[in-house]
């Protein structure tokens, strides 16, 4: 079985007109690293991908753009001038390979004066499968036409101009003709690939519980540098239009419970807010489910779960951390935090370690914390590690897990064997020394070789991938 074709994956990212990019096409392999000088557009490329991924998950355009870029105007190409009606916008797209063959999706977005999708085009199998166009600026809809190949060549109907039309097709297309079935297969392939993305941006100070606003509060940019705009909008409030305000969650939520529903089965999960599912789960929900959030601020709770679920995988994590950390590392475990007034230490409360240093805390503990077993040196809470070591630990854990452990919303109706997670890591080597960064890239290469995960990251120094076959490095700004 060729997993590269069975599992849908984004194999090309097009930045036709987005921020500093014009007419840029980025081929994506299972492990792609973007390098370049500051301002070359590395973070912008990942932001374009994330906007597409959020739209593929069913989020509204305002939420997707606001959470990723902060404002629609920030996505407009530098130097772009408005037309006679004061309109400016941006264009992005991608190609997804999979069982239906290469399928291309391209979007034209009006950013000013009002944010809306003014054009969408889905092509595959030598056919134009979907086109949308803004025909009446006074209506919040676009005119859509999708391939039918039946008694009538195409079917026409209005679609909302703040949603990705491709993600809505399964609700509109009956699948009775060969043409309709081609449309459904192509749309499903694109949505599966886009919804399989996970943005990982470990924040050392959030992982240490720093800040008065909680893990998603203001001022949580990494102490070692936020590396540009990567993740800039995820904790900020987003100004929304009137029609958006009634649909989305409150300001300051990182794509929380107000996220829009996806196409395959997600609409049945709609709640009172009018949207459901969405890109990022509610932070409390992620905490309760033991799912790792983008900032990795709930790493101890997730480590508690993963160390018990798979001792072999945990042993690989421990071995990787051993290579990246200074000093001896004999194990990595989650232990109960000391409950007030009990006098119980974390060492006394821990269950004896299993293979790879895995241990299960006792029930009823007042939360858990992650500790390194230093052998004769005793235990060291991971929050005392350096920023680079903390980021390495979090990214390694993500690469060694899957969608069921991460705060993401893949398509539940498609078997996991037919999905391929894509990890997006802006500033992947941030805070790390060259040895740590190379060890992380080596681990990523081993994991991506297995076919269940892909990685798109940005690095300051491309030399961390030298001599590693299978790593594609794209140099931007040259």
TIVEXNU-341265 format. One line per 3 residues: number of its first residue (from 0); their letters; for each residue x negated, y, z of C-alpha. Coordinates in nm, 2 decimals. Each point is the difference from the previous one (the first is absolute). Layout:
% TIVEXNU-341265
NUM) A) X:Y:Z ~ ...
END
This chain:
% TIVEXNU-341265
0) XXX) 0.00:0.00:0.00 ~ -0.13:0.34:-0.09 ~ 0.08:0.21:0.30
3) XXX) -0.10:0.32:-0.18 ~ 0.30:-0.03:-0.23 ~ 0.25:-0.17:0.23
6) XXX) -0.04:0.27:0.27 ~ 0.10:0.35:-0.12 ~ -0.27:0.26:0.05
9) XXX) -0.07:0.35:-0.11 ~ -0.29:-0.02:-0.25 ~ -0.01:0.35:-0.12
12) XXX) 0.07:0.34:0.16 ~ 0.07:0.30:-0.22 ~ -0.04:0.35:0.12
15) XXX) 0.12:0.19:-0.31 ~ 0.04:0.33:0.19 ~ -0.05:-0.03:0.38
18) XXX) -0.19:0.24:0.22 ~ -0.36:0.02:-0.14 ~ 0.06:-0.28:-0.25
21) XXX) 0.11:0.04:-0.36 ~ 0.02:-0.30:-0.24 ~ -0.18:-0.23:0.24
24) XXX) 0.05:-0.38:-0.02 ~ -0.14:-0.22:0.27 ~ -0.02:-0.38:-0.07
27) XXX) 0.05:-0.19:0.33 ~ -0.14:-0.34:0.07 ~ 0.05:-0.21:0.32
30) XXX) -0.27:0.21:0.17 ~ -0.04:0.36:-0.13 ~ -0.20:0.27:0.18
33) XXX) 0.02:0.37:-0.10 ~ -0.31:0.20:0.06 ~ -0.10:0.36:-0.08
36) XXX) -0.08:0.34:0.15 ~ 0.23:0.18:0.23 ~ 0.28:0.14:-0.20
39) XXX) -0.03:-0.25:-0.29 ~ 0.35:-0.13:0.06 ~ -0.05:-0.33:0.19
42) XXX) 0.26:0.06:0.26 ~ 0.24:0.15:-0.26 ~ -0.01:-0.32:-0.20
45) XXX) 0.11:-0.20:0.30 ~ 0.27:0.26:0.08 ~ 0.14:-0.05:-0.35
48) XXX) 0.01:-0.37:0.05 ~ 0.16:0.04:0.34 ~ 0.28:0.22:-0.14
51) XXX) 0.07:-0.26:-0.26 ~ 0.00:-0.27:0.27 ~ 0.24:0.19:0.22
54) XXX) 0.24:0.07:-0.29 ~ -0.02:-0.37:-0.09 ~ 0.10:-0.08:0.35
57) XXX) 0.32:0.21:-0.05 ~ -0.11:0.32:0.18 ~ 0.14:0.33:-0.12
60) XXX) -0.23:0.22:-0.20 ~ -0.01:0.27:0.27 ~ -0.10:-0.24:0.27
63) XXX) -0.26:-0.18:-0.22 ~ -0.17:0.32:-0.11 ~ 0.04:0.18:0.33
66) XXX) -0.15:-0.28:0.21 ~ -0.29:-0.05:-0.23 ~ -0.10:0.34:-0.13
69) XXX) 0.18:0.24:0.24 ~ 0.18:0.20:-0.27 ~ 0.10:-0.05:-0.37
72) XXX) -0.22:0.30:-0.10 ~ -0.31:-0.18:0.13 ~ 0.05:-0.26:-0.28
75) XXX) 0.01:0.24:-0.29 ~ -0.32:0.00:-0.21 ~ -0.24:0.28:0.08
78) XXX) 0.05:0.30:-0.22 ~ 0.34:-0.11:-0.13 ~ 0.23:0.29:-0.08
81) XXX) 0.38:0.00:0.02 ~ 0.21:0.02:-0.31 ~ 0.26:0.26:-0.08
84) XXX) 0.24:-0.16:0.25 ~ -0.27:-0.01:0.28 ~ -0.04:-0.38:-0.02
87) XXX) -0.32:-0.18:0.08 ~ -0.06:-0.37:0.06 ~ -0.23:-0.30:-0.02
90) XXX) -0.02:-0.33:-0.18 ~ -0.12:-0.34:0.13 ~ 0.05:-0.36:-0.10
93) XXX) -0.13:-0.35:0.03 ~ -0.02:-0.34:-0.18 ~ 0.10:-0.32:0.18
96) XXX) -0.11:-0.34:-0.12 ~ 0.19:-0.31:0.10 ~ 0.23:-0.28:-0.13
99) XXX) 0.18:0.25:-0.23 ~ -0.33:0.11:-0.16 ~ -0.13:0.36:0.02
102) XXX) 0.28:0.24:0.10 ~ -0.06:0.38:0.00 ~ 0.17:0.26:0.21
105) XXX) -0.04:0.37:-0.06 ~ 0.16:0.29:0.20 ~ 0.04:0.37:-0.07
108) XXX) 0.08:0.19:0.32 ~ 0.11:0.36:0.02 ~ -0.15:0.15:0.32
111) XXX) 0.13:0.35:-0.03 ~ 0.24:0.17:0.03 ~ 0.18:-0.32:0.12
114) XXX) -0.16:-0.34:0.05 ~ 0.15:-0.27:-0.23 ~ -0.09:-0.28:-0.24
117) XXX) 0.06:0.14:-0.34 ~ -0.12:-0.29:-0.21 ~ -0.08:-0.37:0.06
120) XXX) -0.11:-0.26:-0.26 ~ -0.03:-0.38:0.05 ~ -0.15:-0.20:-0.28
123) XXX) -0.09:-0.37:-0.04 ~ 0.02:-0.29:-0.24 ~ -0.02:0.24:-0.29
126) XXX) 0.32:0.17:0.10 ~ 0.10:0.33:0.17 ~ 0.19:-0.14:0.30
129) XXX) 0.11:0.32:0.17 ~ -0.01:0.37:-0.07 ~ 0.14:0.29:0.20
132) XXX) 0.03:0.36:-0.09 ~ 0.13:0.31:0.17 ~ 0.29:0.12:-0.21
135) XXX) 0.18:0.23:0.24 ~ -0.22:0.20:0.24 ~ 0.31:0.08:0.21
138) XXX) 0.07:-0.36:0.09 ~ -0.22:-0.21:0.24 ~ -0.01:-0.28:-0.26
141) XXX) -0.19:-0.11:-0.31 ~ 0.14:-0.18:-0.30 ~ -0.13:-0.36:-0.01
144) XXX) -0.01:-0.24:-0.29 ~ -0.11:-0.36:0.05 ~ -0.06:-0.29:-0.25
147) XXX) 0.29:-0.23:-0.05 ~ -0.05:-0.17:-0.34 ~ 0.37:-0.11:0.00
150) XXX) 0.30:0.13:-0.17 ~ -0.14:0.35:0.07 ~ -0.38:0.05:-0.02
153) XXX) -0.02:0.21:0.32 ~ 0.21:0.08:0.30 ~ 0.03:0.36:0.12
156) XXX) 0.09:0.12:0.35 ~ -0.10:0.28:0.24 ~ -0.26:-0.07:0.27
159) XXX) -0.10:0.22:0.30 ~ -0.29:0.22:-0.08 ~ -0.16:-0.05:0.34
162) XXX) -0.05:-0.38:-0.03 ~ -0.21:-0.23:-0.22 ~ 0.24:-0.13:-0.26
165) XXX) -0.20:-0.32:-0.04 ~ 0.07:-0.10:0.36 ~ 0.38:0.06:-0.06
168) XXX) 0.03:-0.22:-0.31 ~ 0.09:-0.32:0.19 ~ 0.30:0.18:0.13
171) XXX) 0.11:0.10:-0.35 ~ -0.11:-0.27:-0.24 ~ 0.21:-0.32:-0.03
174) XXX) -0.26:-0.22:-0.15 ~ 0.24:-0.16:-0.25 ~ -0.21:0.06:-0.32
177) XXX) -0.36:-0.08:-0.07 ~ -0.07:0.37:-0.02 ~ 0.15:0.06:0.34
180) XXX) -0.20:-0.29:0.15 ~ -0.32:0.15:-0.14 ~ 0.09:0.33:0.17
183) XXX) 0.06:-0.18:0.33 ~ -0.32:-0.20:-0.02 ~ -0.21:0.31:-0.08
186) XXX) 0.17:0.21:0.27 ~ -0.05:-0.27:0.26 ~ -0.36:-0.04:-0.09
189) XXX) -0.07:0.37:0.04 ~ 0.19:0.03:0.33 ~ -0.17:-0.31:0.15
192) XXX) -0.34:0.14:-0.08 ~ 0.07:0.35:0.13 ~ 0.17:-0.12:0.32
195) XXX) -0.30:-0.23:0.07 ~ -0.22:0.30:0.09 ~ -0.13:0.08:0.35
198) XXX) -0.18:0.33:0.07 ~ -0.26:-0.06:0.27 ~ -0.15:0.30:0.17
201) XXX) -0.14:-0.10:0.34 ~ -0.02:0.30:0.24 ~ -0.25:-0.06:0.28
204) XXX) 0.14:0.26:0.23 ~ 0.35:-0.14:-0.05 ~ -0.13:-0.35:0.06
207) XXX) -0.14:0.13:0.33 ~ 0.34:0.16:0.09 ~ -0.14:0.36:-0.03
210) XXX) 0.22:0.30:-0.06 ~ 0.31:0.13:0.17 ~ 0.23:-0.06:-0.29
213) XXX) -0.02:-0.38:0.01 ~ -0.15:-0.21:-0.27 ~ 0.19:0.18:-0.28
216) XXX) -0.02:0.34:0.15 ~ -0.18:0.31:-0.14 ~ -0.37:0.03:0.02
219) XXX) -0.07:-0.37:-0.07 ~ -0.24:0.05:-0.29 ~ -0.31:-0.21:0.05
222) XXX) -0.27:0.15:0.22 ~ -0.25:-0.12:-0.26 ~ 0.19:0.19:-0.27
225) XXX) 0.33:-0.04:-0.16 ~ -0.17:-0.04:-0.35 ~ 0.21:0.25:-0.18
228) XXX) 0.37:-0.04:-0.04 ~ 0.02:-0.37:0.06 ~ 0.31:-0.06:0.22
231) XXX) 0.04:0.38:0.05 ~ 0.37:0.00:-0.01 ~ 0.08:-0.32:0.20
234) XXX) 0.06:0.16:0.34 ~ 0.12:0.34:-0.12 ~ 0.35:0.13:-0.02
237) XXX) 0.12:0.03:-0.36 ~ 0.24:0.27:-0.12 ~ 0.28:-0.15:-0.20
240) XXX) 0.27:0.13:-0.23 ~ 0.36:0.00:0.12 ~ 0.09:-0.33:-0.17
243) XXX) -0.31:-0.16:0.14 ~ 0.06:0.11:0.36 ~ 0.30:-0.21:0.04
246) XXX) -0.18:-0.31:-0.11 ~ -0.34:0.00:0.16 ~ -0.13:-0.05:0.35
249) XXX) -0.10:0.29:0.22 ~ -0.32:0.20:-0.06 ~ -0.32:-0.14:0.12
252) XXX) 0.08:-0.36:-0.06 ~ -0.25:-0.19:-0.21 ~ 0.24:-0.14:-0.25
255) XXX) 0.20:-0.15:0.28 ~ 0.34:-0.15:0.03 ~ 0.14:0.26:-0.24
258) XXX) -0.20:-0.16:-0.29 ~ 0.21:-0.08:-0.31 ~ 0.11:-0.35:-0.07
261) XXX) -0.18:-0.21:-0.26 ~ 0.18:-0.17:-0.28 ~ -0.01:-0.38:0.07
264) XXX) 0.23:-0.06:0.29 ~ -0.10:0.32:0.19 ~ 0.32:0.18:-0.06
267) XXX) 0.19:-0.24:0.22 ~ -0.21:0.12:0.29 ~ 0.11:0.36:-0.02
270) XXX) 0.08:0.17:0.32 ~ 0.19:0.31:0.10 ~ -0.27:0.23:-0.13
273) XXX) 0.08:-0.11:-0.36 ~ -0.35:-0.14:-0.05 ~ -0.17:-0.32:0.12
276) XXX) -0.31:-0.21:-0.04 ~ -0.24:0.24:-0.15 ~ -0.38:0.04:-0.01
279) XXX) -0.09:0.01:0.37 ~ 0.19:-0.15:0.28 ~ 0.11:0.19:0.31
282) XXX) -0.30:0.02:0.24 ~ 0.18:-0.16:0.28 ~ 0.12:-0.28:-0.23
285) XXX) -0.35:-0.06:-0.11 ~ -0.12:-0.02:0.36 ~ 0.28:-0.25:0.09
288) XXX) -0.07:-0.22:-0.30 ~ -0.38:0.00:0.05 ~ -0.05:0.16:-0.34
291) XXX) -0.31:0.21:-0.06 ~ 0.06:0.36:-0.09 ~ -0.20:0.21:-0.24
294) XXX) -0.19:0.17:0.27 ~ -0.07:-0.33:0.17 ~ 0.09:0.16:0.34
297) XXX) 0.18:-0.32:0.11 ~ -0.29:-0.23:-0.08 ~ -0.02:-0.17:0.34
300) XXX) 0.37:-0.12:-0.03 ~ -0.06:-0.13:-0.35 ~ -0.33:-0.16:0.10
303) XXX) 0.19:-0.18:0.28 ~ 0.23:-0.15:-0.26 ~ -0.25:-0.09:-0.27
306) XXX) -0.25:-0.16:0.24 ~ 0.26:-0.25:0.10 ~ 0.15:-0.06:-0.34
309) XXX) -0.32:-0.10:-0.18 ~ -0.32:-0.09:0.19 ~ -0.19:-0.05:-0.33
312) XXX) 0.08:0.34:-0.13 ~ -0.08:0.15:0.34 ~ -0.33:-0.17:0.00
315) XXX) -0.08:0.16:-0.34 ~ 0.10:0.34:0.15 ~ -0.23:-0.05:0.30
318) XXX) -0.29:-0.10:-0.23 ~ 0.05:0.32:-0.21 ~ 0.01:0.22:0.30
321) XXX) -0.31:-0.16:0.13 ~ -0.19:0.11:-0.31 ~ 0.13:0.35:0.02
324) XXX) -0.03:0.08:0.37 ~ -0.31:0.08:0.20 ~ -0.07:-0.25:0.27
327) XXX) 0.12:-0.36:0.05 ~ 0.36:-0.09:-0.09 ~ 0.12:-0.35:0.12
330) XXX) 0.37:0.06:-0.02 ~ 0.28:0.25:-0.05 ~ 0.32:-0.03:0.19
333) XXX) 0.31:0.19:0.12 ~ 0.05:0.01:0.38 ~ 0.27:0.15:0.21
336) XXX) -0.05:0.35:0.12 ~ -0.03:0.03:0.38 ~ 0.34:0.05:0.14
339) XXX) 0.03:0.29:0.25 ~ -0.05:-0.12:0.36 ~ -0.07:-0.36:-0.08
342) XXX) -0.37:0.01:0.04 ~ -0.03:-0.25:-0.29 ~ -0.30:0.05:-0.23
345) XXX) 0.02:-0.06:-0.37 ~ -0.26:-0.27:0.03 ~ 0.21:-0.19:0.26
348) XXX) 0.31:0.04:-0.21 ~ -0.13:-0.14:-0.32 ~ 0.08:-0.35:-0.11
351) XXX) -0.32:-0.21:-0.07 ~ -0.12:0.07:-0.36 ~ 0.05:-0.25:-0.28
354) XXX) -0.19:-0.04:-0.32 ~ -0.15:0.33:-0.12 ~ 0.07:0.17:0.33
357) XXX) 0.38:0.00:-0.04 ~ 0.20:0.04:0.32 ~ 0.36:0.04:0.09
360) XXX) 0.10:0.25:0.27 ~ 0.24:-0.10:0.27 ~ 0.36:0.10:-0.05
363) XXX) 0.13:0.30:0.19 ~ -0.32:0.20:-0.02 ~ 0.02:0.38:-0.02
366) XXX) -0.12:0.01:-0.36 ~ -0.32:-0.14:-0.14 ~ -0.34:0.13:-0.09
369) XXX) -0.26:-0.15:-0.23 ~ -0.34:-0.09:0.14 ~ -0.33:-0.14:-0.14
372) XXX) -0.16:-0.29:0.18 ~ -0.37:0.10:0.03 ~ -0.11:-0.32:0.17
375) XXX) -0.23:0.07:0.29 ~ 0.07:0.37:-0.04 ~ 0.37:-0.05:0.08
378) XXX) 0.31:0.14:-0.17 ~ 0.01:0.33:-0.19 ~ 0.33:0.17:-0.08
381) XXX) 0.01:0.07:-0.38 ~ 0.10:0.36:0.06 ~ -0.36:0.05:0.12
384) XXX) -0.14:-0.11:-0.34 ~ -0.13:0.26:-0.24 ~ 0.23:0.15:-0.27
387) XXX) -0.17:-0.20:-0.27 ~ 0.04:-0.33:0.20 ~ 0.36:0.07:0.07
390) XXX) 0.08:0.08:-0.36 ~ -0.18:-0.32:-0.11 ~ 0.20:-0.21:0.25
393) XXX) 0.33:0.14:-0.12 ~ -0.08:-0.03:-0.37 ~ -0.13:-0.35:0.04
396) XXX) 0.31:-0.11:0.18 ~ 0.22:0.14:-0.28 ~ -0.20:-0.19:-0.26
399) XXX) 0.03:-0.32:0.19 ~ 0.38:0.02:0.05 ~ 0.30:0.05:-0.23
402) XXX) 0.33:0.19:-0.04 ~ 0.16:-0.19:0.29 ~ -0.25:0.16:0.24
405) XXX) 0.00:0.35:-0.15 ~ 0.26:0.28:0.03 ~ 0.10:-0.03:-0.36
408) XXX) 0.32:-0.10:-0.19 ~ -0.08:-0.25:-0.28 ~ 0.28:-0.16:-0.20
411) XXX) 0.15:-0.26:0.22 ~ 0.19:-0.18:-0.28 ~ -0.32:-0.08:-0.19
414) XXX) -0.22:-0.29:0.15 ~ -0.32:0.12:0.15 ~ -0.20:-0.23:-0.23
417) XXX) 0.12:0.22:-0.28 ~ -0.11:0.33:0.16 ~ -0.34:0.16:0.04
420) XXX) -0.06:0.26:0.26 ~ -0.20:0.31:-0.09 ~ -0.19:0.17:0.28
423) XXX) -0.07:0.37:-0.06 ~ -0.28:0.14:0.21 ~ -0.10:0.36:-0.05
426) XXX) -0.34:0.07:0.15 ~ -0.06:-0.37:0.04 ~ -0.36:0.06:0.12
429) XXX) 0.08:0.30:0.22 ~ -0.19:0.01:0.32 ~ -0.19:-0.32:-0.09
432) XXX) -0.37:-0.04:-0.06 ~ -0.11:-0.17:-0.32 ~ -0.04:-0.34:0.16
435) XXX) 0.36:0.01:0.14 ~ 0.14:0.13:-0.33 ~ -0.17:-0.28:-0.20
438) XXX) 0.12:-0.27:0.24 ~ 0.35:0.13:-0.04 ~ -0.02:0.00:-0.38
441) XXX) -0.14:-0.35:0.01 ~ 0.29:-0.12:0.22 ~ 0.25:0.17:-0.24
444) XXX) -0.16:-0.18:-0.29 ~ 0.04:-0.33:0.17 ~ 0.36:0.07:0.08
447) XXX) 0.09:0.13:-0.34 ~ -0.16:-0.30:-0.17 ~ 0.28:-0.21:0.16
450) XXX) 0.26:0.18:-0.21 ~ 0.25:0.10:0.27 ~ -0.14:0.36:0.06
453) XXX) -0.14:0.28:-0.21 ~ -0.18:0.31:0.12 ~ -0.02:0.35:-0.13
456) XXX) -0.23:0.22:0.20 ~ -0.21:0.31:-0.01 ~ -0.36:0.02:0.12
459) XXX) -0.26:0.27:0.04 ~ -0.29:-0.21:-0.10 ~ 0.05:-0.25:-0.29
462) XXX) -0.33:-0.18:0.09 ~ 0.19:-0.20:0.26 ~ 0.14:-0.22:-0.29
465) XXX) -0.33:-0.04:-0.18 ~ -0.08:-0.36:-0.09 ~ 0.35:-0.12:0.10
468) XXX) 0.16:-0.17:-0.31 ~ 0.38:0.06:-0.02 ~ -0.01:0.35:0.14
471) XXX) 0.10:0.27:-0.25 ~ -0.13:0.35:0.08 ~ 0.16:0.29:-0.19
474) XXX) -0.20:0.33:0.02 ~ 0.23:0.30:-0.01 ~ -0.10:0.35:-0.10
477) X) -0.27:-0.11:-0.24
END
